[in-house]
Amino acid sequence: MREYMWKAMRPGTWGGIDVVGFYEAPPSSVLAGQTLKQFLGNYPEEAAAREAHPEVTGWTHPLAEPQVSVSHLPGEDDPVPGGMYPDDYDY
């Protein structure tokens, strides 16, 4: 079972209330150490969401959430294995 740093609610895309959990990516991940978000459920109203997830801290908004970055990964034109050279060939 995943351990969440915190859980929060947000308005559901198609109605209701979504509950999302925030956790740290494991060391084996390319996103190691970054905070990730996971959808946990959708509920018809706030009371049902709080009942199912009593540890919810409040509401969240995309502008207030931690941003995930992949800038530490090499790009296609970087001089490293897997970059700078074509990965596929036309036969």
N, C-alpha and C positions, 0 to 999 in steps of 0.2 A: 504494500500500500504506500502510495506517495505521501510524503510529508509536505504540507503547504505552509509557506511563510505567512500568508493571509488569504482570506476569501472575501469576495465582494459581490455586490449585486449590480446589475445594469438593466436598462430596458431591453426586453427581448426584441429581436429583429422582426418577428412575426407575432408580436404581442406577448403579454405576460412578463415575467421577471426571470432573467438569466442569472445563474450563480456561476462565477468563475473563480478558480484558485490560482495563486501565483506560487511558483516554486523555482528553485535554482537548478539549472541544467547540470547533469552529472559530469565529472571530470573526463569521462570517455567521449563526451559529445563535442562536436565542432563548435558548439555554443557554450562550452564549459564556463561556469561561473556567472552566466547571464540569467536574468530573471525571465521565466517563460510563463505564459498564461494558458490554462486549460479550462474548457467549458465543462461544467459539472452537472448542469441541469436547468430546465425551464419550469417555472411554476406559475399558476394563474394569478397569484397575488403575493404581495410582500410577506404576509403572515405565513403562508405556506413555505416560502423560501427560507425564512428564518427558522421555522420549525424543523425543516429537513437539514439545515446547516446552521446550528446555533452559534457557531464561531464566526459567522459573517460579521465583518467590521463596519459595513456601511455600503455606500454606492461608489462606483468607479466610472471613469470616462476615458476614452482612448487617449485624449491629450494629457491625462494625468498618469498613465500607465508607463512602466519602464519600456524602453524601446530596445528591440533586439537588433544587433549589428553583426554583419558578416564581413566587415571591412578588414578583419584580421586574416581572412582567407585569401590565397593567391588568386589573381584574375587570369583570364585567358592569355594576356600579353605579358605576364610576369615571367622572368627567366628562372623558372623552377620546374621540376618534373610535373608534367600535367598541364603546363602552361607554355605560352609562347610558340608552340608548334601545333599544327593541325592534329586534332584527335581522330579524324576520320579521313579516309582516302577515297578518291573516285577510281574505281577499277574499270 
